[in-house]
Amino acid sequence: MSVLSPRLSSRRAGLILALYLAGPANLPVWREVLGCAEKNTAMVLAAMVCTLFAVFLLLIQTFAFGRLLKVVGSVLLVLASVYWFFMSRFGVLVDEDMIANIFETNVDEAGALMTPRLLLHVLVFGLLPAFLLVRSRLHHDGLRREVARRVLWVLGGVTVAAAVAYPVRQEAAFVVSGHHELKAMVNPLVPLDALSKYLWNTYGPNFPDTLETIAPDASRLMTTTESGRRTLMIFVVGETATAGHFSLNGYERDTNPALEKEPVVNFSNVHACGTSTSTAVPCMFSAMGKGSFSRVKGAGEENLLDVLQRTGIEVLWRENNTGCKGVCDRVPFEDMASSGADAPRNEEGHCFDEVLLSGLQQYVDAQTGDTFVVLHQQGSHGPLYHLQSPEAYKRFLPECKNADLASCDQGDVINAYDNSIVYTDHVLAEVIHFLQANSAEMDTAMLYVSDHGESLGDDGIYLHGLPYWLAPEEQTHVPMVFWGSDGFYEARQMDRLGVAALSSRAYSHDHLFHSLLGLFDIQAAVYDPALDLFADSRSEP
């Protein structure tokens, strides 16, 4: 019998697969358990390993027949090796939103994560075991004997698990109930569950095939024709900027040298409604709010841009990221990343965010009414943060230039990330300068807010996309900055000092929809003044 082509019963192959998945493939879980259990640690760990083994044994023995076992087992092994790597290396956990992010990413983003360390890990712990499984010569007994033996094996596994777990059931229950993250780590059951939910909600009968109109009664109190001056507002959607790395929020490094020279209002206590672009971007333009929003609901309902456009405001979405996630499907769209604009590019050929202003003056000059422009940044998108800032804005060195962030010194990771924030600061200042140049003829304003934040190695966690209930503050606390011209403030009877006085209140993405309706004097039943962060700064009519 060849080592590369062993002869095994299907039952025994299924048993080995269950042992492998319950043991090595879940090493990140077991390390977490060791750190959580306060007493009887070894027994609690043994109880959980045996319980998970019994679960895998039960599941695998239901399909552990020949070719089906080879196909399903190979998929499980490769999937488990990938999730094992990202849990161990980046502290990444998967839910449906993370799966959506994976499916909606582009080739460049995906390629950045395909590090040699990842490929080696998948080769050794995924593809090699899968190859051995596929090469195995599997056999099984007659149907009755096969079923009987499988039942006995499963009962044996359950009995062993119960015997080991029963003496420490209270300690194990305490660990699980007190550390909910364990439930999001079970490999590969969690990514399989998340994938099935994503596919069902995206391609199943639940996905809406019609679009619900929101704010059908929306109307404007004051239009350009009545006021005599046009309004130009630029809404900058930031990418992966965390509030804790803005010096405007007290960060010890001077990451906002340009904005600190401008009369901006910095909102220091703002939280995102998601930890990934695929959720946060559509949520921040939705009227639902975080408590009601889901990708499925969001796809079946209009958003802020639809309401603005329907009330006569010219809307434009300019893109330098991976797309608007459905938000801009019904408004004019410009993909600046592939526009061929003469703009600085990084070493991989991607345009820096200054491209978002390229040709914008010509667009503004061609409009006759009020205008709302969305600029979607590349921002601080990782893991290759160093690519997001030109050389002139690299104030902090050395930088991590490896997508495998855990292999870099944490200080170098932070240097690269902070340089991307410095460049974002420059881009925002350029947006303000653009608006100032147009403020003699128009009332102009800028609102900037990031879609979500980023983890940079604290507690071994990198990147973003953790389930919201588990995500650290770095992934949910986002920067928000507002600038308005004198004419903008006066036309809306807003007091600068009044807006500044409100800036330390607690806000979230839930406030954006209502605040922007308020800034454009739009009346609608859906408008909630309690969620308009500018409402209290307006003078009574």
C-alpha positions in Angstrom: 0.0 0.0 0.0 1.5 3.3 -1.1 1.8 6.2 1.4 0.4 8.5 -1.3 -2.4 6.1 -2.1 -3.5 4.4 1.2 -6.4 1.9 1.3 -8.9 2.9 3.9 -12.5 2.3 4.7 -14.8 5.3 4.2 -15.6 5.3 7.9 -11.9 5.5 8.9 -11.2 8.2 6.4 -14.1 10.2 7.8 -12.8 9.6 11.4 -9.4 10.9 10.4 -11.0 14.0 8.8 -13.1 14.7 11.9 -10.0 14.4 14.1 -8.1 16.8 11.9 -10.9 19.4 11.8 -11.6 19.2 15.5 -7.9 19.3 16.4 -5.3 21.2 14.2 -7.7 23.1 12.1 -9.2 24.7 15.3 -5.9 25.5 17.0 -6.8 29.2 17.2 -10.0 28.2 19.1 -8.1 26.0 21.6 -5.5 28.7 22.2 -8.4 31.1 23.1 -9.9 28.5 25.4 -6.6 28.1 27.2 -6.6 31.8 27.8 -10.2 32.0 29.0 -10.6 29.0 31.3 -9.8 29.9 34.9 -9.8 26.4 36.4 -9.7 22.8 35.3 -8.1 24.2 32.1 -6.9 20.9 30.7 -10.3 19.2 31.3 -12.3 22.1 29.8 -10.1 22.0 26.7 -10.4 18.3 26.4 -14.2 18.5 26.8 -14.5 21.1 24.1 -12.2 19.2 21.7 -14.1 16.0 22.2 -17.5 17.7 21.8 -16.4 19.4 18.5 -15.0 16.0 17.3 -18.4 14.4 18.0 -20.1 17.0 16.0 -17.8 16.6 13.0 -18.0 12.8 13.3 -21.8 13.0 13.2 -21.8 15.3 10.2 -19.1 13.5 8.2 -20.4 10.0 8.7 -23.6 11.0 7.0 -21.9 11.6 3.7 -18.6 9.6 4.2 -19.0 7.5 1.0 -16.4 7.3 -1.7 -16.2 10.2 -4.1 -18.6 12.4 -2.1 -16.3 12.2 0.9 -13.4 13.1 -1.3 -15.1 16.1 -2.8 -16.7 17.5 0.4 -13.7 16.6 2.5 -11.3 18.4 0.1 -13.4 21.5 0.2 -13.6 21.4 4.0 -9.8 21.0 4.3 -8.9 23.9 2.0 -11.6 26.2 3.5 -10.4 25.3 7.0 -6.8 26.0 6.2 -7.7 29.5 4.9 -9.8 30.4 7.9 -7.2 28.9 10.2 -4.5 31.2 8.7 -6.6 34.4 8.9 -7.7 33.7 12.5 -4.2 33.0 13.6 -2.4 35.7 11.6 -4.8 38.6 11.6 -7.4 37.8 14.3 -10.0 37.8 11.5 -13.4 36.3 12.2 -16.0 35.6 9.5 -19.7 36.4 9.3 -22.1 37.1 6.4 -20.9 40.7 6.0 -17.3 39.5 5.7 -18.3 36.9 3.0 -20.0 39.8 1.1 -16.8 41.8 1.4 -14.8 38.9 -0.1 -17.2 38.4 -3.0 -17.3 42.2 -3.8 -13.6 42.8 -3.6 -11.5 43.4 -6.7 -8.5 41.5 -8.1 -5.9 43.9 -6.6 -7.3 43.6 -3.1 -7.6 39.9 -3.3 -4.1 39.6 -4.7 -2.6 41.7 -1.9 -3.8 39.1 0.6 -2.3 36.2 -1.3 1.0 36.3 0.6 3.6 33.5 0.3 2.9 32.7 4.0 -0.8 32.2 3.2 -0.1 30.1 0.1 2.4 27.9 2.1 -0.1 27.4 4.9 -2.9 26.4 2.5 -0.5 24.1 0.7 0.7 22.3 3.8 -2.5 22.2 5.8 -5.2 22.3 3.1 -4.1 21.1 -0.3 -1.7 18.3 0.9 -4.3 16.6 3.2 -6.9 17.0 0.4 -4.5 15.4 -2.1 -4.0 12.4 0.3 -7.7 12.1 0.7 -8.4 12.2 -3.1 -5.6 9.7 -3.7 -7.0 7.3 -1.0 -8.5 4.0 -2.2 -11.7 4.0 -0.2 -14.0 1.0 0.4 -17.1 0.3 2.5 -19.1 -2.7 3.7 -22.6 -3.7 2.7 -25.2 -1.1 3.3 -26.7 -2.6 6.6 -23.3 -3.3 8.2 -22.0 0.1 7.0 -24.9 2.0 8.5 -24.8 0.0 11.7 -21.1 0.6 12.2 -21.4 4.3 11.4 -24.2 4.6 14.0 -22.0 2.8 16.6 -19.0 5.1 15.8 -21.1 8.2 16.2 -22.7 7.0 19.4 -19.2 6.1 20.6 -17.9 9.7 19.8 -20.9 11.3 21.5 -20.5 9.0 24.6 -16.8 9.9 24.9 -17.6 13.6 24.6 -20.3 13.4 27.2 -18.1 11.5 29.6 -15.3 14.0 29.3 -17.5 17.1 29.3 -19.9 16.2 32.1 -17.5 16.7 35.1 -16.5 20.2 33.9 -19.8 21.2 32.3 -20.2 24.3 34.4 -16.7 25.6 33.8 -17.1 24.9 30.0 -20.5 26.7 30.0 -18.9 29.7 31.8 -16.1 29.9 29.2 -18.5 29.8 26.3 -21.1 32.2 27.7 -18.4 34.7 28.8 -16.5 34.6 25.6 -18.9 34.8 22.7 -16.1 35.2 20.2 -15.5 31.4 20.5 -18.8 30.8 18.7 -17.5 32.8 15.8 -14.3 30.9 15.5 -15.4 27.2 15.0 -13.6 26.2 11.8 -14.9 25.5 9.2 -18.5 25.5 10.4 -18.6 29.3 10.9 -17.4 30.3 7.4 -19.7 27.6 5.9 -22.6 29.1 7.8 -21.7 32.6 6.7 -21.3 31.5 3.1 -24.7 29.8 3.0 -26.4 32.8 4.5 -24.7 35.1 2.0 -25.7 32.9 -1.0 -29.2 32.5 0.3 -29.8 36.2 1.0 -28.1 37.3 -2.2 -29.4 34.8 -4.7 -32.3 33.2 -2.9 -36.0 34.2 -2.8 -35.4 36.7 -0.1 -33.5 39.0 -2.3 -35.8 41.8 -3.4 -36.7 42.1 -7.1 -38.5 45.5 -6.7 -37.4 48.8 -5.2 -39.4 50.5 -2.5 -39.7 54.2 -2.8 -38.9 56.2 0.4 -40.0 59.7 1.1 -42.4 60.0 -1.8 -43.6 63.2 -0.2 -40.2 64.8 -0.2 -40.1 68.5 -1.2 -37.7 71.3 -0.8 -38.5 74.4 1.2 -35.9 76.5 -0.5 -34.6 76.0 -4.1 -31.8 77.6 -6.1 -34.3 79.6 -8.1 -35.9 81.0 -4.9 -32.7 81.8 -3.1 -30.7 83.1 -6.1 -27.6 81.1 -5.2 -26.7 77.6 -6.0 -25.6 75.1 -3.4 -22.6 72.8 -3.9 -22.0 70.1 -1.3 -19.3 67.5 -1.5 -19.7 64.4 0.7 -16.4 62.5 1.0 -16.8 58.9 2.0 -13.6 57.9 3.7 -12.2 54.4 3.6 -10.8 52.5 6.7 -10.0 55.7 8.7 -10.2 55.2 12.4 -10.9 58.3 14.6 -8.1 57.4 17.0 -5.5 58.2 14.4 -6.8 61.7 13.7 -4.8 64.4 15.5 -8.0 66.4 15.4 -9.2 63.9 18.0 -6.2 64.1 20.2 -3.9 61.6 18.5 -0.3 62.4 19.6 1.0 62.4 16.0 0.3 65.3 13.8 -1.8 63.5 11.1 -4.0 66.5 10.3 -1.6 69.3 9.6 -3.7 70.7 6.8 -7.2 70.5 8.3 -5.9 72.1 11.5 -5.4 75.3 9.5 -9.0 75.3 8.2 -12.2 76.4 10.1 -13.6 72.9 10.2 -15.9 71.3 12.8 -14.5 68.0 14.0 -17.1 65.5 15.3 -15.1 63.4 17.7 -17.6 60.8 18.8 -19.0 59.1 15.7 -19.6 55.4 15.2 -20.1 53.5 12.0 -23.0 51.2 11.3 -20.8 48.4 10.0 -17.2 47.2 10.1 -16.9 46.5 6.3 -17.4 48.6 3.2 -20.1 46.2 1.8 -22.3 46.9 4.9 -21.3 50.4 6.1 -21.5 52.3 2.8 -25.1 51.3 1.9 -26.1 51.6 5.6 -24.8 55.1 5.9 -27.0 56.3 3.0 -30.0 54.4 4.2 -33.0 55.7 6.2 -33.2 52.5 8.2 -30.5 53.0 10.7 -28.1 50.3 12.0 -30.8 48.6 14.1 -33.0 47.8 11.0 -30.5 47.7 8.2 -29.4 44.5 6.4 -27.9 44.0 2.9 -31.1 42.5 1.7 -33.3 45.3 3.1 -31.0 47.9 1.7 -31.1 46.4 -1.8 -34.9 46.7 -1.8 -35.2 50.3 -0.7 -34.2 53.7 -2.1 -31.5 55.7 -0.3 -30.5 59.3 0.3 -29.2 59.8 -3.3 -32.6 58.8 -4.7 -34.4 61.3 -2.5 -32.0 64.1 -3.3 -32.2 63.5 -7.0 -36.0 63.2 -7.0 -36.2 66.7 -5.4 -34.2 68.3 -8.2 -30.7 68.1 -6.8 -28.0 67.1 -9.3 -26.2 64.1 -7.8 -22.8 62.6 -8.9 -20.9 59.7 -7.5 -17.1 59.7 -8.2 -15.3 56.4 -7.4 -11.7 55.6 -6.5 -12.4 52.5 -4.5 -14.1 49.2 -5.2 -17.6 50.5 -6.1 -20.6 52.1 -4.4 -22.1 48.8 -3.2 -25.4 49.5 -5.0 -25.9 53.0 -3.5 -25.2 54.9 -6.8 -27.0 52.5 -9.1 -29.6 55.2 -10.1 -27.5 58.3 -10.2 -24.7 59.5 -12.5 -21.4 57.7 -11.8 -17.8 58.3 -12.7 -15.1 55.6 -12.1 -12.1 57.8 -11.6 -9.8 54.9 -10.9 -10.1 53.8 -14.6 -10.8 57.2 -16.1 -7.4 57.7 -17.6 -7.1 61.0 -15.8 -3.7 62.5 -15.6 -3.2 62.0 -11.8 -0.4 60.6 -9.6 -0.5 56.9 -9.2 1.1 54.4 -6.8 3.6 51.7 -7.7 0.8 49.4 -8.6 -0.8 51.9 -11.0 -3.8 52.9 -8.8 -4.7 56.6 -8.7 -4.1 58.5 -5.5 -7.3 60.1 -4.1 -6.5 63.5 -5.6 -7.9 62.1 -8.9 -11.4 62.6 -7.3 -11.0 66.3 -8.0 -9.8 65.9 -11.5 -12.1 67.7 -13.9 -14.6 68.4 -11.2 -14.7 72.2 -11.9 -15.9 71.5 -15.4 -18.7 69.4 -14.1 -19.7 72.0 -11.5 -19.7 74.8 -14.1 -22.0 72.7 -16.4 -24.7 72.4 -13.7 -27.5 74.9 -13.3 -29.0 73.8 -10.0 -28.0 72.6 -6.6 -25.4 69.8 -6.7 -24.4 67.0 -4.4 -21.1 65.2 -5.2 -20.0 62.0 -3.5 -16.2 61.3 -3.5 -15.5 57.7 -2.5 -11.9 57.5 -1.4 -9.3 54.7 -1.5 -8.3 56.3 1.8 -6.4 54.0 4.2 -7.4 50.7 2.6 -5.1 47.9 3.7 -3.3 45.7 4.1 -0.8 47.6 1.9 -1.2 51.0 3.6 2.0 52.3 2.2 0.5 52.4 -1.3 -2.1 54.9 -0.3 0.2 57.9 0.2 2.6 59.6 -2.2 6.2 60.0 -1.1 5.6 63.7 -0.1 3.2 62.6 2.6 5.3 59.9 4.2 6.1 61.7 7.5 6.5 58.5 9.6 9.2 55.9 8.7 10.0 53.1 8.3 6.8 51.7 6.8 5.5 48.2 6.6 5.4 47.2 3.0 4.2 43.6 3.5 0.6 42.5 3.2 1.3 40.0 5.9 1.0 42.7 8.6 1.8 40.3 11.5 5.3 39.8 10.0 6.1 43.6 10.4 7.0 45.5 13.5 3.7 47.0 14.7 5.3 50.5 14.7 6.0 50.1 11.0 2.4 49.1 10.4 1.2 52.2 12.2 3.7 54.4 10.3 2.3 53.3 7.0 -1.3 53.7 8.2 -0.6 57.1 9.6 0.9 58.3 6.4 -2.3 57.4 4.6 -4.2 59.5 7.1 -1.8 62.4 6.5 -2.6 62.1 2.8 -6.3 61.9 3.4 -5.9 65.1 5.4 -4.3 66.7 2.4 -7.1 65.6 0.1 -9.8 66.9 2.4 -8.0 70.3 2.6 -7.8 70.3 -1.3 -11.6 69.7 -1.3 -12.1 72.7 1.0 -9.9 74.8 -1.2 -11.9 73.8 -4.2 -15.1 74.8 -2.5 -13.6 78.1 -1.3 -12.8 78.9 -4.9 -16.4 78.5 -5.7 -18.0 80.1 -2.7 -18.3 83.6 -4.2 -21.0 82.3 -6.6 -22.3 79.3 -4.6 -23.0 78.2 -1.0 -20.5 75.4 -0.5 -19.9 72.7 2.1 -18.0 69.5 2.7 -18.9 66.6 5.0 -16.3 63.8 5.4 -16.9 60.6 7.3 -15.2 57.2 7.1 -17.2 54.0 6.4 -15.4 52.0 9.2 -12.1 51.9 11.1 -9.2 49.6 11.2 -7.3 47.4 13.7 -3.5 47.7 13.5 -2.3 44.8 15.7 -3.6 45.6 19.2 -4.5 42.2 20.8 -3.3 40.5 17.7 -6.1 41.9 15.6 -5.5 43.4 12.1 -7.7 44.8 9.3 -11.5 45.2 9.8 -14.7 43.3 9.3 -15.1 41.6 12.7 -18.8 41.0 13.6 -20.0 44.3 15.0 -20.8 42.9 18.5 -17.2 41.7 18.7 -15.4 44.5 16.9 -13.0 46.7 18.9 -13.4 50.5 19.1 -10.7 50.9 16.4 -13.1 49.4 13.8 -16.2 51.2 14.8 -15.1 54.7 15.9 -14.7 56.8 12.8 -13.7 60.4 12.0 -16.2 63.0 10.7 -15.3 66.6 9.7 -17.6 69.4 8.4 -16.7 72.6 6.6 -19.1 75.2 5.3 -18.8 78.6 3.6 -20.2 81.7 5.2 -23.0 81.7 2.6 -23.8 78.1 3.4 -24.2 78.8 7.1 -26.2 82.0 6.5 -28.6 80.5 4.0 -29.5 77.8 6.6 -29.5 80.1 9.5 -26.8 78.0 11.2 -24.4 79.3 13.8 -20.8 78.2 13.5 -20.2 78.3 17.2 -23.5 76.4 17.6 -22.4 73.6 15.3 -19.0 73.5 17.0 -20.7 73.2 20.4 -22.5 70.1 19.2 -19.4 68.4 17.9 -18.6 66.3 21.0 -22.0 64.7 21.2 -22.4 61.0 20.4 -23.4 60.4 16.7 -23.4 57.6 14.3 -24.0 56.9 10.6 -27.7 56.8 11.5 -27.6 60.6 11.6 -26.3 61.1 8.0 -29.6 60.6 6.1 -31.6 63.0 8.2 -28.8 65.6 8.6 -28.3 65.8 4.8 -32.1 66.1 4.2 -32.0 69.0 6.7 -29.0 70.7 5.1 -30.9 70.7 1.8 -34.2 71.9 3.4 -36.0 68.8 2.4 -39.4 68.1 4.1 -40.5 64.5 4.3 -42.4 62.4 6.8 -39.4 60.1 7.1 -37.2 63.0 8.3 -36.4 62.8 12.0 -35.1 66.1 13.5 -33.7 64.2 16.5 -31.3 62.5 14.1 -30.3 65.7 12.3 -27.0 66.6 13.9 -27.3 70.2 12.7 -30.9 70.9 13.8 -30.0 72.4 17.2 -27.6 74.9 15.6 -30.3 76.5 13.4 -32.1 79.7 14.4 -35.8 79.5 14.9 -37.6 81.0 11.8 
